Amino acid sequence: MTDYKSIDRYLENRLDQSLAELGRLVAQPSISAQKIGLHECAALVGEMLKARGFNVQVHPTAGSPVVFAERKGKSDKTLLIYNHYDVQPPEPLELWETPPFEPSIRGGRMYGRGVSDDKGHFVSRLHAIDALLAEGELPCGVKFIVEGEEETASANLAKFIHEHTE
């Protein structure tokens, strides 16, 4: 049986590590509208998932790569998680207090392009998976689809899904 208090302790005790990982991801530019840093960010997302024991495949598309990852769990049920690693262009740059791809913490909050949409969501899910793995096995299988064109209408996602329905 899962000990939720120990999971909470795990999350609290490793919050700085999770924020550092988020900072590393935010520091990687990944602007789909400008085709900047997308392959590098897909590789970093894949590396982050591999570090947690996921089988990872980075699939090329006509646009940005799609990262697919999966890991088995205790039950045959599967949780499918969608995220995206691309961000909106940071312009106008003069409105930023600090450079958009240099994460900074001010007043207990992290600032940087993608912290909220969607890199922070991805890292928080990884942090939760870390806590579950610290207790043992995942309760179910987990699959991730992480794409790099959400901010530009996910033009290649439907074709990718159609070609990889298995």
DSSP file with accessible surface (Angstrom, degrees, kcal/mol):
  #  RESIDUE AA STRUCTURE BP1 BP2  ACC     N-H-->O    O-->H-N    N-H-->O    O-->H-N    TCO  KAPPA ALPHA  PHI   PSI    X-CA   Y-CA   Z-CA
    1    1 A M              0   0  224      0, 0.0     2,-0.3     0, 0.0     0, 0.0   0.000 360.0 360.0 360.0 140.7    0.0    0.0    0.0
    2    2 A T        -     0   0   41      1,-0.1     2,-0.9     2,-0.0     3,-0.1  -0.504 360.0-142.3 -73.7 132.7    1.2    3.4   -0.9
    3    3 A D     >  -     0   0   74     -2,-0.3     4,-1.6     1,-0.2     3,-0.2  -0.822  15.6-172.0 -95.1  99.2    2.3    5.6    2.0
    4    4 A Y  H  > S+     0   0  158     -2,-0.9     4,-2.6     1,-0.2    -1,-0.2   0.817  81.6  57.8 -67.2 -29.8    1.1    9.1    1.0
    5    5 A K  H  > S+     0   0  154      2,-0.2     4,-2.4     1,-0.2    -1,-0.2   0.904 106.4  48.7 -66.7 -37.7    2.9   10.8    3.9
    6    6 A S  H  > S+     0   0   16     -3,-0.2     4,-2.5     2,-0.2    -1,-0.2   0.867 110.0  52.4 -70.5 -31.4    6.2    9.4    2.7
    7    7 A I  H  X S+     0   0   17     -4,-1.6     4,-2.7     2,-0.2    -2,-0.2   0.942 109.4  49.2 -65.5 -45.0    5.4   10.6   -0.8
    8    8 A D  H  X S+     0   0   87     -4,-2.6     4,-2.5     1,-0.2    -2,-0.2   0.922 111.9  48.7 -59.3 -43.8    4.7   14.1    0.5
    9    9 A R  H  X S+     0   0  126     -4,-2.4     4,-3.0     1,-0.2    -1,-0.2   0.914 109.9  52.3 -62.0 -42.9    8.0   14.0    2.4
   10   10 A Y  H  X S+     0   0   45     -4,-2.5     4,-1.3     2,-0.2    -2,-0.2   0.940 111.0  46.8 -57.4 -49.6    9.8   12.9   -0.7
   11   11 A L  H  < S+     0   0   47     -4,-2.7     3,-0.3     1,-0.2    -2,-0.2   0.923 115.3  45.4 -61.0 -45.1    8.3   15.7   -2.7
   12   12 A E  H >< S+     0   0  142     -4,-2.5     3,-1.1     1,-0.2     4,-0.3   0.918 112.6  50.5 -64.7 -43.4    9.1   18.3   -0.1
   13   13 A N  H 3< S+     0   0  119     -4,-3.0    -1,-0.2     1,-0.2    -2,-0.2   0.700 117.5  39.5 -70.3 -20.1   12.7   17.1    0.5
   14   14 A R  T 3X S+     0   0   90     -4,-1.3     4,-2.1    -3,-0.3    -1,-0.2   0.171  78.1 110.8-116.6  18.9   13.5   17.1   -3.2
   15   15 A L  H <> S+     0   0   88     -3,-1.1     4,-2.8     1,-0.2     5,-0.2   0.907  78.0  54.0 -60.8 -41.4   11.8   20.3   -4.3
   16   16 A D  H  > S+     0   0  131     -4,-0.3     4,-2.3     1,-0.2    -1,-0.2   0.899 108.3  49.8 -61.7 -38.7   15.2   22.0   -4.9
   17   17 A Q  H  > S+     0   0  123      2,-0.2     4,-2.1     1,-0.2    -1,-0.2   0.899 111.0  49.4 -65.3 -40.0   16.3   19.2   -7.2
   18   18 A S  H  X S+     0   0   13     -4,-2.1     4,-2.6     2,-0.2    -2,-0.2   0.919 111.2  49.0 -65.5 -41.9   13.0   19.4   -9.1
   19   19 A L  H  X S+     0   0   51     -4,-2.8     4,-2.8     1,-0.2    -2,-0.2   0.882 109.5  52.7 -65.7 -36.8   13.4   23.2   -9.5
   20   20 A A  H  X S+     0   0   65     -4,-2.3     4,-2.2    -5,-0.2    -1,-0.2   0.911 109.9  48.4 -63.8 -40.8   16.9   22.7  -10.7
   21   21 A E  H  X S+     0   0   38     -4,-2.1     4,-2.1     2,-0.2    -2,-0.2   0.916 111.4  49.8 -66.2 -40.8   15.7   20.2  -13.3
   22   22 A L  H  X S+     0   0   15     -4,-2.6     4,-3.0     1,-0.2     5,-0.3   0.932 108.8  53.4 -61.4 -42.7   13.0   22.7  -14.3
   23   23 A G  H  X S+     0   0   12     -4,-2.8     4,-2.1     1,-0.2    -2,-0.2   0.899 107.0  51.5 -59.7 -40.0   15.6   25.4  -14.6
   24   24 A R  H  < S+     0   0  125     -4,-2.2     4,-0.5     2,-0.2    -1,-0.2   0.912 112.9  45.1 -63.1 -41.7   17.7   23.2  -16.9
   25   25 A L  H >< S+     0   0    1     -4,-2.1     3,-1.1     1,-0.2    -2,-0.2   0.916 112.4  50.5 -70.1 -41.4   14.7   22.6  -19.2
   26   26 A V  H 3< S+     0   0    0     -4,-3.0    -1,-0.2     1,-0.3    -2,-0.2   0.860 103.0  61.6 -64.5 -33.0   13.7   26.2  -19.2
   27   27 A A  T 3< S+     0   0   45     -4,-2.1    -1,-0.3    -5,-0.3    -2,-0.2   0.690  87.4  84.2 -68.6 -16.2   17.2   27.3  -20.1
   28   28 A Q  S <  S-     0   0   49     -3,-1.1    -1,-0.1    -4,-0.5    74,-0.0  -0.774  83.4-136.0 -88.9 106.1   16.9   25.3  -23.3
   29   29 A P        +     0   0   39      0, 0.0    12,-0.2     0, 0.0    11,-0.1  -0.326  30.1 170.6 -58.2 143.9   15.2   27.5  -25.9
   30   30 A S        +     0   0    0     58,-0.1    57,-2.4    -4,-0.1     2,-0.9  -0.453   3.9 166.1-156.4  71.9   12.5   25.7  -27.8
   31   31 A I  B >>> -Ab  36  87A   5      5,-1.6     5,-2.1    55,-0.2     3,-0.8  -0.806  14.9-172.5-101.2 102.5   10.5   28.2  -29.9
   32   32 A S  G >45S+     0   0    6     -2,-0.9     3,-0.8    55,-0.6    -1,-0.2   0.884  83.7  58.2 -65.4 -36.8    8.4   26.4  -32.5
   33   33 A A  G 345S+     0   0   60     54,-0.4    -1,-0.2     1,-0.3    55,-0.1   0.782 118.7  32.4 -64.6 -23.9    7.3   29.6  -34.3
   34   34 A Q  G <45S-     0   0   78     -3,-0.8    -1,-0.3     2,-0.1    -2,-0.2   0.332 106.4-124.3-112.1   2.8   10.9   30.4  -34.9
   35   35 A K  T <<5 +     0   0  172     -3,-0.8     2,-0.5    -4,-0.6    -3,-0.2   0.886  57.7 152.7  53.3  47.4   12.2   26.9  -35.2
   36   36 A I  B   < -A   31   0A  74     -5,-2.1    -5,-1.6     1,-0.1    -1,-0.2  -0.919  61.4 -18.0-113.3 123.5   14.8   27.4  -32.5
   37   37 A G  S  > S+     0   0   15     -2,-0.5     4,-2.2    -7,-0.2     5,-0.2   0.565  84.6 131.9  71.2  14.2   16.2   24.7  -30.2
   38   38 A L  H  > S+     0   0   12      2,-0.2     4,-2.5     1,-0.2     5,-0.2   0.913  72.1  45.4 -71.8 -42.9   13.5   22.1  -30.9
   39   39 A H  H  > S+     0   0  124      2,-0.2     4,-2.1     1,-0.2    -1,-0.2   0.913 114.8  49.8 -66.7 -39.5   15.7   19.1  -31.6
   40   40 A E  H  > S+     0   0  110      2,-0.2     4,-2.0     1,-0.2    -2,-0.2   0.902 112.1  47.4 -65.0 -40.4   17.9   19.9  -28.6
   41   41 A C  H  X S+     0   0    0     -4,-2.2     4,-2.8   -12,-0.2     5,-0.2   0.905 109.4  52.9 -70.3 -39.1   14.9   20.3  -26.3
   42   42 A A  H  X S+     0   0    0     -4,-2.5     4,-2.5     1,-0.2    -1,-0.2   0.920 109.7  49.9 -59.7 -42.1   13.4   17.0  -27.5
   43   43 A A  H  X S+     0   0   58     -4,-2.1     4,-2.4     2,-0.2    -2,-0.2   0.914 110.6  49.5 -63.5 -40.3   16.7   15.3  -26.7
   44   44 A L  H  X S+     0   0   14     -4,-2.0     4,-2.5     2,-0.2    -2,-0.2   0.926 109.9  50.5 -65.7 -42.9   16.7   16.8  -23.3
   45   45 A V  H  X S+     0   0    0     -4,-2.8     4,-2.0     1,-0.2    -2,-0.2   0.934 111.1  49.8 -59.1 -44.9   13.1   15.7  -22.6
   46   46 A G  H  X S+     0   0    2     -4,-2.5     4,-2.7     1,-0.2    -2,-0.2   0.918 109.6  51.0 -60.8 -42.0   14.1   12.2  -23.7
   47   47 A E  H  X S+     0   0   96     -4,-2.4     4,-2.0     1,-0.2    -1,-0.2   0.908 108.2  52.2 -61.6 -42.1   17.1   12.2  -21.4
   48   48 A M  H  < S+     0   0    4     -4,-2.5     4,-0.4     1,-0.2    -1,-0.2   0.884 112.6  45.0 -63.7 -39.0   14.9   13.3  -18.4
   49   49 A L  H ><>S+     0   0    0     -4,-2.0     5,-1.8     1,-0.2     3,-1.4   0.905 110.0  53.8 -72.3 -41.2   12.5   10.4  -19.1
   50   50 A K  H ><5S+     0   0  130     -4,-2.7     3,-2.2     1,-0.3    -2,-0.2   0.876  99.1  63.7 -59.6 -36.6   15.4    7.8  -19.6
   51   51 A A  T 3<5S+     0   0   84     -4,-2.0    -1,-0.3     1,-0.3    -2,-0.2   0.723 102.9  50.6 -61.3 -18.1   16.8    8.9  -16.2
   52   52 A R  T < 5S-     0   0   20     -3,-1.4    -1,-0.3    -4,-0.4    -2,-0.2   0.164 127.0 -97.7-105.2  14.6   13.5    7.5  -14.7
   53   53 A G  T < 5S+     0   0   44     -3,-2.2     2,-0.2     1,-0.3    -3,-0.2   0.628  73.1 147.6  83.2  14.2   13.7    4.2  -16.5
   54   54 A F      < -     0   0    7     -5,-1.8     2,-0.6    -8,-0.1    -1,-0.3  -0.571  52.5-123.3 -80.8 144.9   11.4    5.0  -19.4
   55   55 A N  E     -C   70   0B 119     15,-2.9    15,-2.0    -2,-0.2     2,-0.4  -0.807  41.0-161.1 -81.0 122.9   11.9    3.4  -22.8
   56   56 A V  E     -C   69   0B  26     -2,-0.6     2,-0.4    13,-0.2    13,-0.2  -0.904  22.1-178.8-120.0 137.7   12.2    6.5  -25.0
   57   57 A Q  E     -C   68   0B  99     11,-3.0    11,-3.1    -2,-0.4     2,-0.7  -0.999  13.7-155.5-130.2 130.7   11.9    7.1  -28.7
   58   58 A V  E     -C   67   0B  69     -2,-0.4     9,-0.2     9,-0.2    -2,-0.0  -0.946  18.5-160.4-106.2 112.8   12.4   10.5  -30.3
   59   59 A H  E     -C   66   0B  32      7,-3.4     7,-2.6    -2,-0.7     2,-0.1  -0.836  10.2-135.3 -99.2 126.4   10.4   10.4  -33.6
   60   60 A P        -     0   0  111      0, 0.0     2,-0.3     0, 0.0     4,-0.1  -0.420  26.5-179.6 -70.6 151.0   11.2   12.9  -36.4
   61   61 A T        -     0   0   36      2,-0.5    96,-0.0    -2,-0.1    95,-0.0  -0.803  50.7 -86.8-132.7-177.1    8.2   14.6  -38.1
   62   62 A A  S    S+     0   0   93     -2,-0.3     2,-0.0    94,-0.1    93,-0.0   0.673 121.5  14.0 -67.2 -12.9    7.9   17.1  -40.9
   63   63 A G  S    S-     0   0   30      1,-0.4    -2,-0.5    93,-0.0    86,-0.1   0.145 125.5  -3.1-124.3-115.7    8.3   19.7  -38.1
   64   64 A S  S    S-     0   0    7     -4,-0.1    -1,-0.4     1,-0.1    84,-0.2  -0.527  78.4 -98.3 -86.6 149.9    9.5   19.2  -34.5
   65   65 A P        -     0   0    3      0, 0.0     2,-0.5     0, 0.0    83,-0.4  -0.266  28.3-138.0 -64.5 151.3   10.3   15.8  -33.0
   66   66 A V  E     -C   59   0B   4     -7,-2.6    -7,-3.4    81,-0.2     2,-0.6  -0.949  12.0-146.4-108.7 129.2    7.8   13.9  -30.9
   67   67 A V  E     -CD  58 146B   0     79,-3.1    79,-2.7    -2,-0.5     2,-0.4  -0.869  16.2-174.3 -97.2 123.9    9.1   12.2  -27.8
   68   68 A F  E     +CD  57 145B  33    -11,-3.1   -11,-3.0    -2,-0.6     2,-0.3  -0.977   8.8 170.3-117.7 132.0    7.3    9.0  -26.9
   69   69 A A  E     -CD  56 144B   0     75,-2.1    75,-2.8    -2,-0.4     2,-0.3  -0.992   7.4-178.7-141.3 147.8    8.2    7.2  -23.7
   70   70 A E  E     -CD  55 143B  55    -15,-2.0   -15,-2.9    -2,-0.3     2,-0.3  -0.998   7.7-178.6-147.9 150.6    6.7    4.3  -21.7
   71   71 A R  E     - D   0 142B  73     71,-2.2    71,-2.7    -2,-0.3   -17,-0.1  -0.982  27.7-121.5-146.5 136.2    7.3    2.4  -18.5
   72   72 A K        -     0   0  166     -2,-0.3    66,-0.4    69,-0.2     2,-0.2  -0.365  28.9-171.1 -73.7 157.8    5.5   -0.6  -17.2
   73   73 A G        -     0   0   14      2,-0.5    68,-0.2     4,-0.2    67,-0.1  -0.660  41.8 -77.8-134.1-169.8    3.8   -0.5  -13.8
   74   74 A K  S    S+     0   0  131     64,-3.1    66,-0.2    -2,-0.2     2,-0.2   0.891 109.4  45.5 -62.5 -45.4    2.1   -3.0  -11.4
   75   75 A S  S    S-     0   0   47     64,-1.2    -2,-0.5    63,-0.2    66,-0.5  -0.518  83.9-118.6 -99.3 170.0   -1.2   -3.2  -13.3
   76   76 A D  S    S+     0   0  165     -2,-0.2    64,-0.1    64,-0.1    -1,-0.1   0.559  83.6 105.5 -80.3  -9.7   -2.1   -3.6  -16.9
   77   77 A K        -     0   0  161     62,-0.2    64,-2.6     1,-0.0     2,-0.4  -0.358  60.5-148.5 -69.7 155.5   -3.8   -0.2  -16.9
   78   78 A T  E     -e  141   0B  79     62,-0.2     2,-0.5    -6,-0.1    64,-0.2  -0.989  11.1-152.7-133.2 136.5   -2.0    2.7  -18.6
   79   79 A L  E     -e  142   0B  89     62,-2.8    64,-2.8    -2,-0.4     2,-0.5  -0.930  15.2-156.6-103.1 123.2   -1.9    6.4  -17.9
   80   80 A L  E     -e  143   0B 107     -2,-0.5     2,-0.5    62,-0.2    64,-0.2  -0.911   9.1-165.4-103.2 125.2   -1.1    8.4  -21.0
   81   81 A I  E     -e  144   0B  19     62,-3.1    64,-2.5    -2,-0.5     2,-0.4  -0.940   3.3-159.2-114.8 130.7    0.3   11.9  -20.4
   82   82 A Y  E     +e  145   0B  92     -2,-0.5     2,-0.3    62,-0.2    64,-0.2  -0.900  22.2 153.3-106.7 135.3    0.5   14.6  -23.0
   83   83 A N  E     -e  146   0B   0     62,-2.2    64,-1.9    -2,-0.4     2,-0.3  -0.940  28.2-141.0-143.9 169.9    2.9   17.6  -22.7
   84   84 A H  E     -e  147   0B   7     -2,-0.3    64,-0.2    62,-0.3    38,-0.2  -0.982   5.2-161.1-134.8 149.1    4.7   19.9  -25.0
   85   85 A Y        +     0   0    2     62,-2.5    63,-0.2    -2,-0.3     2,-0.1   0.468  62.0  97.5-106.2  -4.8    8.2   21.3  -24.9
   86   86 A D        -     0   0    0     61,-0.7     2,-0.3   -55,-0.1   -55,-0.2  -0.491  54.5-161.0 -85.6 157.5    7.9   24.3  -27.2
   87   87 A V  B     -b   31   0A   1    -57,-2.4   -55,-0.6    -2,-0.1   -54,-0.4  -0.865  25.0 -93.1-130.9 165.3    7.2   27.8  -25.9
   88   88 A Q        -     0   0   87     -2,-0.3   -58,-0.1    29,-0.3    64,-0.0  -0.425  57.0 -87.1 -70.4 153.1    5.9   31.1  -27.3
   89   89 A P        -     0   0   30      0, 0.0    -1,-0.1     0, 0.0   -57,-0.0  -0.335  35.2-134.5 -58.2 144.4    8.5   33.5  -28.6
   90   90 A P        +     0   0    6      0, 0.0     6,-0.1     0, 0.0    -2,-0.0   0.576  49.8 155.7 -84.0  -6.0    9.8   35.7  -25.7
   91   91 A E        +     0   0   96      1,-0.1     2,-0.0     2,-0.1     0, 0.0  -0.346  47.4  56.5 -67.8 145.4    9.5   39.0  -27.5
   92   92 A P    >   -     0   0   58      0, 0.0     3,-1.6     0, 0.0     4,-0.2   0.297  69.9-175.5 -81.5 125.8    9.3   41.8  -26.6
   93   93 A L  G >  S+     0   0   88      1,-0.3     3,-1.8     2,-0.2    -2,-0.1   0.778  74.1  70.7 -63.0 -28.1   12.5   41.1  -24.6
   94   94 A E  G 3  S+     0   0  156      1,-0.3    -1,-0.3     3,-0.0    -3,-0.1   0.684  89.3  63.9 -67.7 -12.5   12.4   44.5  -22.9
   95   95 A L  G <  S+     0   0  136     -3,-1.6     2,-0.4     2,-0.0    -1,-0.3   0.600  84.8  91.7 -84.6  -9.3    9.4   43.4  -20.8
   96   96 A W    <   -     0   0   63     -3,-1.8    -5,-0.0    -4,-0.2    -3,-0.0  -0.699  63.4-155.3 -86.9 135.4   11.4   40.7  -19.1
   97   97 A E  S    S+     0   0  156     -2,-0.4    -1,-0.1     1,-0.1    -4,-0.0   0.813  88.6  16.9 -73.0 -33.7   13.1   41.5  -15.8
   98   98 A T  S    S-     0   0   37      6,-0.1    -1,-0.1    -3,-0.1     6,-0.1  -0.931 109.7 -73.4-131.9 159.3   15.7   38.7  -16.5
   99   99 A P    >   -     0   0   62      0, 0.0     3,-1.9     0, 0.0    14,-0.1  -0.240  44.4-124.9 -56.4 139.4   16.5   37.0  -19.8
  100  100 A P  T 3  S+     0   0   13      0, 0.0    13,-2.9     0, 0.0    -3,-0.0   0.758 107.7  45.4 -62.2 -25.9   13.7   34.5  -20.7
  101  101 A F  T 3  S+     0   0   36     11,-0.2    11,-0.1     1,-0.1    13,-0.0   0.122  96.8  78.9-108.1  22.3   15.9   31.5  -21.0
  102  102 A E  S <  S-     0   0  123     -3,-1.9    -1,-0.1   -74,-0.0     9,-0.1  -0.851  82.2-142.2-122.3  89.9   17.8   32.2  -17.8
  103  103 A P        -     0   0   43      0, 0.0     2,-0.3     0, 0.0     9,-0.2  -0.214  22.9-175.7 -57.3 139.4   15.5   31.0  -15.1
  104  104 A S  E     -F  111   0C  25      7,-2.2     7,-3.3    -6,-0.1     2,-0.6  -0.983  21.2-138.0-136.4 149.8   15.4   33.1  -11.9
  105  105 A I  E     +F  110   0C 101     -2,-0.3     2,-0.4     5,-0.2     5,-0.2  -0.945  28.3 167.3-110.9 122.7   13.7   32.8   -8.6
  106  106 A R  E >   -F  109   0C  70      3,-2.7     3,-1.5    -2,-0.6    -2,-0.1  -0.998  68.6  -4.4-134.6 129.7   12.2   35.9   -7.2
  107  107 A G  T 3  S-     0   0   85     -2,-0.4    -1,-0.1     1,-0.3     3,-0.1   0.836 130.4 -55.4  59.8  32.6    9.8   36.1   -4.3
  108  108 A G  T 3  S+     0   0   74      1,-0.2     2,-0.4     0, 0.0    -1,-0.3   0.580 117.9 105.3  78.3   9.7    9.7   32.3   -4.1
  109  109 A R  E <   -F  106   0C 170     -3,-1.5    -3,-2.7     2,-0.0     2,-0.4  -0.955  66.3-129.5-124.5 144.6    8.6   31.9   -7.7
  110  110 A M  E     -F  105   0C  32     -2,-0.4     2,-0.4    -5,-0.2    -5,-0.2  -0.762  22.8-164.5 -92.1 136.5   10.6   30.8  -10.7
  111  111 A Y  E     +F  104   0C  88     -7,-3.3    -7,-2.2    -2,-0.4     2,-0.2  -0.948  32.3 107.3-120.5 141.1   10.5   33.0  -13.8
  112  112 A G  S >  S-     0   0    9     -2,-0.4     3,-2.0    -9,-0.2     4,-0.4  -0.749  73.8 -68.5 162.4 154.9   11.5   32.0  -17.3
  113  113 A R  T 3  S+     0   0   65    -13,-2.9    -2,-0.0     1,-0.3   -26,-0.0  -0.447 120.5  15.5 -66.3 121.8    9.9   31.2  -20.7
  114  114 A G  T 3 >S+     0   0    6     -2,-0.3     6,-1.3     3,-0.1     5,-1.3   0.316  84.0 120.9 100.4  -6.0    8.0   27.9  -20.3
  115  115 A V  T < 5S+     0   0   28     -3,-2.0     5,-0.4     4,-0.2     3,-0.2   0.923  93.4  20.0 -56.2 -43.7    7.9   27.7  -16.5
  116  116 A S  T   5S+     0   0   87     -4,-0.4     2,-0.5     1,-0.2     5,-0.2   0.822 118.1  67.2 -94.2 -36.2    4.1   27.6  -16.6
  117  117 A D  T   5S-     0   0   72      1,-0.1   -29,-0.3     3,-0.1    -1,-0.2  -0.828 124.5 -48.1-129.6  90.6    3.4   26.5  -20.2
  118  118 A D  T  >5S+     0   0   17     -2,-0.5     4,-1.9    -3,-0.2     5,-0.1  -0.884 122.2  71.5-140.6   8.3    4.4   23.7  -20.3
  119  119 A K  H  ><S+     0   0    1     -5,-1.3     4,-2.5     1,-0.2     5,-0.2   0.883 101.8  54.1 -65.5 -36.4    7.8   22.8  -19.1
  120  120 A G  H  > S+     0   0   14     -6,-1.3     4,-2.4    -5,-0.4    -1,-0.2   0.894 107.4  50.8 -63.6 -38.6    6.8   23.2  -15.4
  121  121 A H  H  > S+     0   0   79     -5,-0.2     4,-1.8     2,-0.2    -1,-0.2   0.920 110.6  49.5 -64.8 -41.7    3.9   20.8  -15.9
  122  122 A F  H  X S+     0   0    3     -4,-1.9     4,-2.0     2,-0.2    -2,-0.2   0.956 112.9  45.8 -62.0 -49.0    6.1   18.2  -17.4
  123  123 A V  H  X S+     0   0    2     -4,-2.5     4,-2.6     1,-0.2    -2,-0.2   0.888 108.9  55.8 -66.3 -35.3    8.7   18.4  -14.7
  124  124 A S  H  X S+     0   0   63     -4,-2.4     4,-2.1     1,-0.2    -1,-0.2   0.897 107.6  49.9 -64.9 -35.4    6.1   18.3  -11.9
  125  125 A R  H  X S+     0   0   95     -4,-1.8     4,-2.3     2,-0.2    -1,-0.2   0.904 110.5  49.6 -68.1 -38.6    4.8   15.1  -13.4
  126  126 A L  H  X S+     0   0    0     -4,-2.0     4,-2.6     2,-0.2    -2,-0.2   0.905 109.1  52.5 -64.5 -39.8    8.4   13.7  -13.4
  127  127 A H  H  X S+     0   0   20     -4,-2.6     4,-2.0     2,-0.2    -2,-0.2   0.910 109.3  49.2 -62.4 -41.6    8.8   14.7   -9.8
  128  128 A A  H  X S+     0   0   46     -4,-2.1     4,-2.2     2,-0.2    -1,-0.2   0.910 110.1  50.9 -64.6 -40.4    5.5   12.9   -8.9
  129  129 A I  H  X S+     0   0   10     -4,-2.3     4,-2.9     1,-0.2     5,-0.2   0.917 107.0  54.7 -63.5 -41.1    6.8    9.8  -10.8
  130  130 A D  H  X S+     0   0   30     -4,-2.6     4,-1.9     1,-0.2    -1,-0.2   0.922 107.9  49.7 -55.7 -44.5   10.1   10.0   -8.8
  131  131 A A  H  X S+     0   0    0     -4,-2.0     4,-0.8     2,-0.2    -1,-0.2   0.904 111.6  47.6 -64.2 -41.5    8.1   10.0   -5.6
  132  132 A L  H >< S+     0   0   50     -4,-2.2     3,-0.8     1,-0.2     4,-0.4   0.915 111.1  51.1 -65.1 -41.7    6.1    6.9   -6.7
  133  133 A L  H >< S+     0   0   37     -4,-2.9     3,-1.1     1,-0.3    -1,-0.2   0.837 101.6  61.5 -66.4 -30.3    9.2    5.1   -7.7
  134  134 A A  H 3< S+     0   0   61     -4,-1.9    -1,-0.3     1,-0.3    -2,-0.2   0.799 104.8  49.6 -64.8 -24.9   10.8    5.9   -4.4
  135  135 A E  T << S-     0   0   81     -4,-0.8     2,-0.4    -3,-0.8    -1,-0.3   0.536 128.6 -94.6 -86.6 -11.6    8.0    3.8   -2.9
  136  136 A G  S <  S+     0   0   42     -3,-1.1     2,-0.2    -4,-0.4    -1,-0.2  -0.985  80.6   9.4 139.7-123.5    8.6    1.0   -5.3
  137  137 A E  S    S-     0   0  105     -2,-0.4   -64,-0.1     1,-0.1    -2,-0.1  -0.524  78.0 -96.7 -94.4 156.3    6.9    0.3   -8.6
  138  138 A L        -     0   0    1    -66,-0.4   -64,-3.1    -2,-0.2   -63,-0.2  -0.473  31.9-127.9 -66.3 143.8    4.5    2.6  -10.6
  139  139 A P  S    S+     0   0   68      0, 0.0   -64,-1.2     0, 0.0     2,-0.3   0.758  87.0   1.6 -68.8 -21.9    0.9    1.6   -9.8
  140  140 A C  S    S-     0   0   27    -66,-0.2   -62,-0.2   -68,-0.1   -66,-0.2  -0.936  95.4 -73.6-150.5 170.8    0.2    1.4  -13.6
  141  141 A G  E     - e   0  78B   8    -64,-2.6   -62,-2.8   -66,-0.5     2,-0.4  -0.388  45.7-153.4 -66.5 149.4    2.0    1.7  -16.9
  142  142 A V  E     -De  71  79B   8    -71,-2.7   -71,-2.2   -64,-0.2     2,-0.4  -0.998  12.4-176.0-130.4 132.0    2.8    5.3  -17.9
  143  143 A K  E     -De  70  80B  58    -64,-2.8   -62,-3.1    -2,-0.4     2,-0.4  -0.976   7.6-158.6-124.6 141.7    3.2    6.6  -21.4
  144  144 A F  E     -De  69  81B   0    -75,-2.8   -75,-2.1    -2,-0.4     2,-0.5  -0.963  10.5-171.4-118.0 138.3    4.3   10.1  -22.4
  145  145 A I  E     +De  68  82B  24    -64,-2.5   -62,-2.2    -2,-0.4     2,-0.5  -0.990  15.4 177.4-120.4 117.5    3.7   11.9  -25.7
  146  146 A V  E     -De  67  83B   1    -79,-2.7   -79,-3.1    -2,-0.5   -62,-0.3  -0.977   6.7-176.0-125.6 116.0    5.7   15.2  -25.6
  147  147 A E  E     - e   0  84B   2    -64,-1.9   -62,-2.5    -2,-0.5   -61,-0.7  -0.664  26.9-142.9-114.2 168.6    5.6   17.3  -28.8
  148  148 A G  S    S+     0   0    1    -83,-0.4   -61,-0.1    -2,-0.2   -64,-0.1   0.032  85.9  61.8-120.9  27.4    7.2   20.5  -29.9
  149  149 A E    > > +     0   0   16    -63,-0.1     5,-3.1   -85,-0.1     3,-1.6   0.226  58.7 111.4-136.1  16.3    4.5   22.2  -32.0
  150  150 A E  G > 5S+     0   0   67      1,-0.3     3,-1.3     3,-0.2    -2,-0.1   0.885  79.3  55.9 -60.7 -38.2    1.7   22.9  -29.6
  151  151 A E  G 3 5S+     0   0   35      1,-0.3    -1,-0.3     2,-0.1    -2,-0.1   0.578 111.0  45.7 -73.8  -6.2    2.3   26.7  -29.7
  152  152 A T  G X 5S-     0   0   56     -3,-1.6     3,-0.6   -64,-0.0    -1,-0.3  -0.198 132.0 -83.9-127.1  37.3    1.9   26.5  -33.5
  153  153 A A  T < 5 -     0   0   90     -3,-1.3    -3,-0.2     1,-0.2    -2,-0.1   0.583  57.9 -95.2  77.2  15.6   -1.2   24.4  -33.7
  154  154 A S  T >>< +     0   0   29     -5,-3.1     3,-1.4     1,-0.1     4,-0.7   0.878  56.8 177.8  49.0  47.4    0.4   20.9  -33.5
  155  155 A A  T <4 S+     0   0   77     -3,-0.6     4,-0.3    -6,-0.4    -1,-0.1   0.769  74.3  35.2 -56.9 -29.9    0.5   20.6  -37.3
  156  156 A N  T 3> S+     0   0   32      1,-0.1     4,-2.0     2,-0.1    -1,-0.3   0.454  93.7  87.7-106.8   0.6    2.2   17.2  -37.3
  157  157 A L  H <> S+     0   0   24     -3,-1.4     4,-2.8     2,-0.2     5,-0.2   0.921  85.7  51.8 -68.9 -45.1    0.8   15.6  -34.2
  158  158 A A  H  X S+     0   0   75     -4,-0.7     4,-2.7     1,-0.2    -1,-0.2   0.928 111.8  47.3 -59.4 -42.8   -2.3   14.0  -35.8
  159  159 A K  H  > S+     0   0  127     -4,-0.3     4,-2.5     1,-0.2    -1,-0.2   0.919 111.5  51.5 -64.8 -42.6   -0.2   12.4  -38.5
  160  160 A F  H  X S+     0   0    8     -4,-2.0     4,-1.1     2,-0.2    -2,-0.2   0.941 111.9  46.1 -58.9 -48.0    2.2   11.1  -35.9
  161  161 A I  H >< S+     0   0   81     -4,-2.8     3,-0.7     1,-0.2    -2,-0.2   0.928 112.0  51.2 -62.8 -43.9   -0.6    9.6  -33.9
  162  162 A H  H >< S+     0   0  149     -4,-2.7     3,-0.8     1,-0.2    -1,-0.2   0.905 112.7  46.0 -59.7 -40.4   -2.2    8.0  -37.0
  163  163 A E  H 3< S+     0   0  107     -4,-2.5    -1,-0.2     1,-0.2    -2,-0.2   0.640 120.8  39.0 -78.1 -13.7    1.1    6.5  -38.0
  164  164 A H  T <<  +     0   0   58     -4,-1.1    -1,-0.2    -3,-0.7    -2,-0.2  -0.147  67.4 137.5-128.8  40.3    1.8    5.2  -34.4
  165  165 A T    <         0   0  112     -3,-0.8    -1,-0.1     1,-0.3    -2,-0.1   0.768 360.0 360.0 -62.3 -23.7   -1.6    4.0  -33.2
  166  166 A E              0   0  174     -3,-0.1    -1,-0.3    -5,-0.0    -2,-0.1   0.768 360.0 360.0 -67.5 360.0   -0.1    0.9  -31.7
